Amino acid sequence: MTVLKSETTPLQTEADIVRVRQTVRQWAIQQGFSLVDQTKLVTATSELARNTVVYGGGGTVQLEALTTGSRRGLRLIFVDHGPGIPDIAQAMTDGYTTGEGLGLGLGGAKRLVNEFDITSHTGAGTRVCITKWK
Amino acid sequence: MERIPILQMNDVLLVTIQVDMHDQLALTLQDELTAHIIQARARGVLIDISSLEIVDSFIGRVLSNIAAMARVLDAETVVVGMQPAVAITLVELGLSLTGVRTALNVEKGMAFLRAASA
């Protein structure tokens, strides 16, 4: 697997969420994603970026354009140094929320991509890595 | 402050969302629409989302809230023009837009509102 390009960008404000959605859209178009796959990835990005800003107290997202030769994909790694998630299984459940959301963010984002990995340490932060293949 | 225009046509309020909304802008729209319903004595709210490229759980919740608040104020809400890719994504995300009436386009949305207030 080759990383064609990589970029890390801050996620601190609501404006950053909008900007990252637009960047991911551009990268997905460059990778040749269909409109439906673009929409799914941008929607998952919006959910996870909001989690980073609202629950994680801000952080970063790293974008990677990938190719395996025959396949093209995009990987996004959201990192924050917030309070962490004590019970990931519970947080992944639809309808569970500690905030004002609908509790669809994590579980919903997972359904919209091909690969989903989350690690979190209480008091140290959360890292969510998603990959979508064309 | 950035805001989304709310137009009035007889007793219907029309909103066309044409920008990639940040969360606060969506909440501002929710508050302003509620105030406008009372000021204009509106019986219907039509929200055109044909320019929206995504509807995530936050925007979905705002649309549901608008519909619920409008109903309490005796007005019907209809959301029109959802793009097919957005609809597919919404369903996989698990969002059902509870209580939100939808129509394919502005014309069908207006027909629904006219029938509802008749």
Interface residues (C-beta under 8 A of the other chain):
Chain A: E14 A15 I17 V18 R21 Q22 R25 L35 V36 Q38 T39 K40 V42 T43 S46 E47 R50 D94 G101 L102 L104 G105 G107 G108 A109 R111 L112
Chain B: D20 M21 H22 D23 Q24 E53 I54 V55 D56 S57 F58 G60 R61 Q83 P84 A85 V86 I88 T89 E92 L93 G94 L95
